[in-house]
Amino acid sequence: MLHRYVDPSKMDIKSECLEFDDIYLGERVKGRVFRGFEVVTPGDDQGIEVIGELTNVIGIWIEAGGVSDEAAMALEALIGETVNRFGGVEYKFRKENVEIIVSDESMHRFTPDCLAKVLHDSFTSIPGVKSVKIRLILDEDEFERAREEAAKIHRQREEYRVSEDEVTDFYACTSCQYYLLNHVCIISPDRPSPCGTAWPEAKAAEELEAVHYYSRVEKGKKAGNDEFTGVDDAVKKMTEGKVEKIKLHSVLAFPPLTGLYSEAIVFYIPEKDGFGIVDRGYKKKTPIGLTFDEMERIIAGQQVEGFVGISFAYMKSEKFLKGGGGWKRVVWVSPGVYAYICKFIDENLLKEVKVG
Ligand code: SF4
């Protein structure tokens, strides 16, 4: 995920032990295998600490200053991205299952100090990160203890959910403005963007300041079930008055704008007074006589009542189309959408849905 926000290839990093370059990405290495784990947590500590001597394990615990837990979580992907740029070193798997493989030729030059320094430089180059502490845990007893602690942090993060009511800020994305003048997507905890960006990802991207197209939007006061004053102000400003307001979970009245990369489109079927959902992979006509591509051409960058672009992730939201009746109002879906929703939608509701 994070490579969308932070590009390690643009970081100016020098390695004093092994060669460090993009050309080594994807290199398959045979050699000595170290068991590892990775975790990034928010924290204010700084510097480098290496605990123990290099034997069989390498635990990587990084504290990043000035970032939220969401951003810290996103930054974990940067560890593998960085280590895989060493020549003769391969970094496999994530979290508690990491393996670091070092070729026999590279082994004598692969030092913990060098690894720690390159990781330190890599994390320090991220604009939103204010301080960095790299802790390499090589002592086996300490490794097991820390690995268990990291696993606990990862489990808690997986269970963490927030709703629109619990946060003060949503995020706006204007990336599609390159092609769609005045377009903006609003991303809330209950409504990932049509292209699938979730609220924690947008929050992390905005905090890390690595791209310019995400911005924080104070949601303001509720102006109805799925409308917020701060969101309306932001949308009005970002669309230069073209769109006055949006209702986040609506299709028929003031739906959100649709960007270029929607994974699916919800459309109104007047004869049924219900909704259809078609995914990008479905190439046939839908019940309203339009294909996905034809609908997309009509609605991209626009607020068009009766149509709205959505992501698969949004289908799992508790607020899914709440402004229009939710799943009860869905009467038709494409096979790709059915394959996805049949795992979590109530059987009785599914029976009422026709599959294209
Ligand atoms: S569709 Fe995706 S990339 Fe385009 S503006 Fe919306 S969130 Fe950004």
Residues whose N, C-alpha, C, O or C-beta is under 5 A from the ligand:
A	BS01	SF4	C173 T174 S175 C176 C185 S193 C195 T197 G259 L260 Y261
